[in-house]
C-alpha cells in the first residue's frame, strides 16, 4: 500500500495540478495546520478548496489532526512542536488511522498536501511518512521537479549520509 504526498513550494495551483496529473491524483488531503499560505494566494482557503473542486478534485482538510504545527501544549517543548511527542498524541494517531482506513478502502489516488516543497524538511517526511511506513504504507513524495522519492529511499539516504560521519 502507498500514499502520495506533495508540497506546493513555490508553484501556483496550476503547477501543483500539473505535477499531480502523472500520478492520477484526484483527492488532496490538506495536512497544513492552517489552510492558509502567507506567500501563495492560490493556496488560501476557502478559495483553494473551491478552486480544486471546480477543477474536478476532492479536497479534505486534516491539518487539525495531522498538521505539523498544532498548538497542543502536550506536544510542545519550549513553545515548539516536539516530533516524538506529536507522533504519540491520540489526535495525530487518529488522523493517521483515518488515512490508513482510506487507503485500505482503495483510495490510492489521494495525496497529502503541504506547503513545503522538500518533504524531508516537512512533517510529511519527518513524522507522517515514517509513522505510515510502520503501518505498511509507503509514502511516495512527489518532488517539485515532478520526480518521486519514497519514504524508504529517504530513510536510506539519511542513513547513508549520517554514516559518512560515524566514527569507526
C-alpha positions in Angstrom: 0.0 0.0 0.0 1.1 3.5 -0.6 0.1 7.2 -0.5 1.4 10.2 -2.4 2.5 13.4 -0.7 3.1 16.7 -2.4 4.1 20.2 -1.4 3.3 23.2 -3.5 6.5 25.0 -2.6 6.9 28.0 -5.0 4.4 26.8 -7.5 0.9 28.1 -8.2 -2.3 26.0 -8.3 -1.8 25.2 -12.0 1.8 24.0 -11.2 0.5 21.8 -8.4 -2.1 20.2 -10.6 0.4 19.7 -13.4 2.8 17.8 -11.1 0.0 15.7 -9.7 -1.5 14.6 -13.1 1.0 11.9 -14.0 0.1 10.2 -10.7 -3.6 10.3 -11.3 -4.2 12.3 -8.1 -7.9 13.2 -7.7 -8.1 13.9 -4.0 -5.9 16.4 -2.0 -5.8 15.9 1.8 -4.5 19.1 3.3 -2.2 18.4 6.2 -1.2 22.0 6.8 -2.1 23.0 10.3 -3.9 26.0 8.8 -5.3 26.1 5.3 -3.6 29.3 4.6 -0.4 30.5 2.8 1.1 33.9 3.6 3.1 33.9 0.4 0.9 31.9 -2.1 -2.6 33.3 -2.5 -3.6 30.3 -4.6 -3.4 28.1 -1.5 -5.6 30.2 0.9 -8.8 28.7 1.9 -11.7 28.9 1.2 -10.7 29.8 -2.4 -8.2 27.0 -2.6 -10.7 24.2 -1.8 -13.3 25.8 -4.1 -10.8 26.1 -7.0 -9.8 22.4 -6.5 -13.4 21.3 -6.6 -14.1 23.4 -9.7 -11.1 21.7 -11.3 -12.6 18.3 -10.5 -10.6 17.4 -7.4 -11.8 16.3 -4.0 -10.4 18.3 -1.0 -10.3 17.3 2.6 -8.7 19.3 5.4 -6.9 17.2 8.1 -4.5 19.7 9.4 -6.4 19.8 12.7 -5.3 16.2 13.3 -2.0 15.7 11.4 -0.8 19.2 10.9 2.9 19.8 11.7 2.4 22.8 14.0 -0.5 22.2 16.3 -1.0 24.4 19.2 -1.5 21.5 21.6 0.5 22.1 24.7 1.0 18.4 25.2 3.3 18.1 22.2 5.3 21.3 22.7 8.6 21.9 24.5 9.7 25.5 25.0 6.9 26.6 22.6 7.9 24.3 19.7 6.4 21.1 18.5 8.4 18.1 19.5 8.0 15.3 16.9 8.5 12.5 19.4 5.5 13.8 21.4 3.4 14.6 18.3 3.6 11.1 16.8 2.3 9.6 20.1 -0.5 12.1 20.5 -4.0 10.5 20.2 -5.2 13.2 17.8 -2.3 12.6 15.5 -2.7 8.8 15.7 -6.4 9.2 14.9 -5.5 11.2 11.8 -3.1 8.5 10.7 -5.8 5.9 11.3 -8.3 7.8 9.1 -5.7 7.9 6.3 -4.9 4.3 6.7 -8.6 3.4 6.5 -9.0 5.3 3.3 -6.0 3.6 1.8 -7.3 0.2 2.9 -10.6 1.0 1.1 -8.6 1.6 -2.1 -8.0 5.3 -2.1 -4.7 5.2 -4.0 -5.2 8.5 -5.9 -5.0 10.7 -2.9 -2.1 13.0 -2.0 -1.2 14.5 1.4 -0.7 18.2 0.7 1.5 20.7 2.5 3.3 23.9 1.6 6.9 22.6 1.9 8.5 21.7 -1.4 11.0 19.4 0.2 9.3 16.5 2.0 12.2 15.8 4.2 12.1 19.3 5.6 8.4 18.9 6.3 6.3 16.9 8.7 5.2 14.8 5.7 8.7 13.3 5.5 9.8 13.6 9.1 6.7 12.4 11.0 3.8 11.3 8.8 5.8 9.2 6.4 7.8 7.3 9.0 4.7 6.5 11.0 2.7 5.3 8.0 5.7 3.2 7.0 5.5 1.3 10.3 1.9 0.5 9.4 3.0 -0.9 6.0 2.1 2.2 4.0 4.9 3.7 1.8 4.8 7.4 1.2 5.7 8.4 -2.3 6.7 12.0 -2.1 6.2 14.0 -5.4 9.1 16.4 -5.6 9.0 19.9 -7.0 10.7 18.7 -10.2 8.0 16.0 -10.7 10.2 13.1 -9.7 9.5 11.0 -6.7 11.2 9.9 -3.5 9.8 7.1 -1.4 9.9 7.3 2.4 12.1 4.1 2.4 14.5 5.8 -0.1 14.7 8.9 2.0 15.3 6.9 5.2 18.1 5.0 3.4 19.7 8.2 2.1 19.6 9.8 5.5 21.2 6.7 7.0 23.9 6.7 4.3 24.6 10.4 4.8 24.8 10.1 8.6 27.1 7.0 8.3 29.7 9.2 6.5 30.3 11.0 9.8 30.3 8.0 12.0 33.4 7.2 14.0 34.9 3.8 13.4 
